[in-house]
Amino acid sequence: MAASSAYRGRFAPTPSGPLHFGSLVAAVASYLDARAHGGEWLLRIEDVDKPRALPGAAQTILQQLHDHGLQWHGEVIYQSQRDTTYAAALHTLQQRGLTYYCSCTRKQIKARGPYYTGYCRDKKRRAEGNAVRFRNEHPCTEFQDRILGKVQLASDFAAEDFVLFRRDQLYTYQLAVVVDDIAQGITDIVRGADLLTPTSWQLTLWSELATYQPRFAHVPLALDQNGNKLSKQNHAPALSAEHVHQQLRDACAFLGLTELPKAANTAQLLSAATAAWHAKYLS
């Protein structure tokens, strides 16, 4: 599929809990970039890892975005409803000889070293009970980031034969995110720097499944007082429905948009932030 010439971005949270400040930073960055380009901002709920999804979390996230004035274009896409699409993409890769079955456990891989080195590549494992790995013949070891510039990625990690389909019969994030971005015609991916490293695998998959590649922009991570990433796993507090305006202003300040004028409401604040984003990142 070829990309549209028009800008199309997205925000793709995992519904393992409500949004926190770190999530808001990523959402605001991608939203402002889409608005500054005069493009579309899509919303996708990344619940492909079904056991991690908490009941009701997706609806909470939608409400939080609405409360903060972050309105998306079109229908919300849920990865948990797209197994047929992922199966078709996996079949395409299998037909081209780009996959193999792997029986290795995490414990076995760790015992052999820090990276998976293709132990099962030529073992001709059976499908039953095994994972499916991508035969990574042409790894991506660098790419151009709109914010960070030229990014060099660890070659050993980039060259790993990563998993596409897990032993527990779930499609992986790496496969789902690329398939969905291609299907939605995403042109620009603005997200947190914690996803910098897997960009190598994703670009490798893009080159096999599409005729174009998106532009990436990775923004800094919000950290707690101990220097840890704000995350649901680290029990980051959920966004407050009572402090929407201040949370938006704080997220903008974190992104370097520190001199925004006073605004009477979220719409005015986001309009000013869009202009500031354009001046900082697009001019």
N, C-alpha and C positions, 0 to 999 in steps of 0.2 A: 504494500500500500504506500502511495506517495503522500507526503505531507501537504496540507493546504498551505498556501502562501500566507494566510492569515495566522496571527499569533493565537496559540491555544495552550494554556497552562492548566495546572490542576493542583489540588490539595488532596492528599490520600492518607488519612489517618487510620490507625489500627484501633478497633473498638474494644480495647482491653481495659477501658476505663474512660472517665471524662477528660476533656482537654485541660491541660495545665499551662503555665506561662510559656514553657518551652514549645509546646504545641502551637500556642498563639503566635509566637514569633515566626514559626515556619509558615503558618497560615497567612499571616499579614504580609510576609515577604512575597509569597507567591501571588497573593491577591493584588498587591500594589504593582508588581511587575506586569501582571496581565492588564491592569487598568492603564498603566503608563504606556503600554504598547497599543492601547485601544483594542485589546483582544478579549478572548473568552477565558473564564476561570471555571473549570469543571471540578466537581466533587466526586470522589470515589472512596468507598469504605473498603479498606483492605482487610477483609475478614477471611482470607483464604486459609489461614491457620485457624480452623474452626474452634478447636479447644481453647484458644486464647481469648476468643470473643466473649465478652460479658453480656448477659441478657440486658437489653435496654440501653447499653452504652452508645450504640449507633444513633438512636433517637436523641440521647442527651447531647451528643456532639453536634448534631444538626441544629438543635435548639441553641447551643452555645454560639455557634457561628452566626445564626440569625440574630441573637442578642447583641453581638458585636458588629452588626451591620455588614457582615461578609456574605453577600448574596452570590450564589453560584448560578451558572447557566445550565439549562437543560435538566435532565433527570439524574438522580444519584445512581451511580453504578455500585453494585455489591458483588465483590469477588466470589462470595459463597454461592452465588447463583450462576457462575460462569464455568463450571467444571467441563462442560461440553466443548467450550471454546479452547480451554487449555489442553484438553485431550487431543483436539485437532492439531494444535500447534506442536504438541509432543510427537504426534504421529508423523507430521511433516519432517521433523528432525530425525526421527527413527528411520524413515524411508530413505533419507540421505546419508545414512551411516554415521550420524553425528552423536549417537548415544550408545551406552552399554549398561548392562545390569551390574550392580555392585552389592555385595553381601557384607561389606565392612561395617562394623559398629564404631561408634565414636571412640570407645575405649581402645579398640584395635588400631584405629588411625592415630590416636594420640601416642600410643606405644611405639609407633614407627617414626614419629617425628612431628614437627609443627605443621606440616602441610600434607595434604593428600597427594600422593605421587603416582596415582594411576595403577594401584595394586591390582585391581580387577579388570583392567582394560582388555587384556587378552585371555581372560579366564573363561569366557563364554558361559557366564552364569545364566541360570534360568530366571524367568520373570517372577515366578511365585516367591513372595516374601522378600524380595530385594528392591533396592532403590534404583532409580534410573539417573545416570550421570551424563553430563554433556562432555563429548570428546573435544577438549579445548585445544585445537590444533593451531589457532591463530589468536593468542591472547592479546588483549589491549593493555598496554603498559603505560600509556600516557594519553591525556586529552586536554583540551583547552576549556577552562572554566571561565565564565563571564566575570566572576568576582575575583577568583584566586589566580587567574592566569594559567600558565602551563602547569599541569599537575602530573607528577611522576608517581606511578603506583608500584608497589613492591612486586617484582617480577615473579617470585615464587608463589605469592598469593594469586596474582592475576592468571597464572598458568594452571591453576588447579582445575581439575575436572569436577565442576560443581554439580550439586544435585538438582534435578528438575522435578522428580517425583519421589516422594519419601516412602520408606518401608511401611509406614502406617497408612498408606494410600491417600496421602494429601499432596497436592501440587505445591511447589515451593514458591516463596515470595519472588525469587529471582525470575522464574518463568512467568508468573502471573503479572508482575508489574510491567514487564516488557510487552507481553501480549496485549495487555489492556492499554498501555500508552500508544501502541501502534494502532489498535482498533479505534481509539478515540482521536487519532490524529494529533497527538500532543507534539508541539514544536519546541516547548521550553519547559524544563524541569527545574524549579526553584525549591530547594529543600535544605535541611540541616546538614552540617558537615559530618555528622555521624554516619551518613550514607555515602561518604566520599569513596571509601575503599571498594564497596561492591559495584561502583560505577563501572569498573573494569569488566566484570562479568556481564553486566547489563549491556554495555556497548558491544561486547562480543556477540551476544544473542541478537541485538538489533541488526548487526551486519548479516546475520543469517536469515532473519525473518522479515526484513523490510528493505526498501530501496533508499531510505534516508535515515539520518540520525538526528536526535534532538540536540538542542543546546542545553548546557547545564550551568547552574549557578548555585553554589553551596554557601549558605550563610553560617555565621558562628553559632555555636551551641550555648544555650543558657545553662549556667552551672549553679549548683547550690553552694553554701558557704564552705563546704569541704572540698570543693572543686570537682564534684561529681555531676554528670549530666542530669538535668531535671528530667525525670521520667516517671512513668507509672510504677515501674519496678522499684524505684527508689522512693516511692510514696510522695511524689510531688503533689502539693495541694491542688485541688481542682480550681478552675477559674470561678470567681465569684460573680453571681448575677447582679449584685448590688454595686459593683465597682467597675462596670464595663468601660466607661470613658477613661478612667485612669489606667486600666489594664492595657487598653489600646495605645494610649500615650506612652506607657512604659515600654511596650513592645516596639513602637516606632523609635523610641530613644535608643533601645538596645541595638537596633538596626542602623544607628548612626543618624537618624532623623531627629535631631535634638532641638532644632529651632522652629518648631511648629507654632503658629499663632494660636491664640485661644479660640476655641470652637464651642458653639452652643450645643452641638449634638454630634453623634458619631458620624453622620453623613458629612458634616463640615470638616471634621477631623480627618476622615479618610480622604476627602478631596484634597486637603492641604498636604497630607502625607503622600498622596499620589504625585503631586507636583514636585515635592521634595525628592521622592524616589527617582523621578525622571531626571531631575537635575544632577543627582548624585551618581546614578548608575547608567543612564542612557545618553547623557550629553557628552 
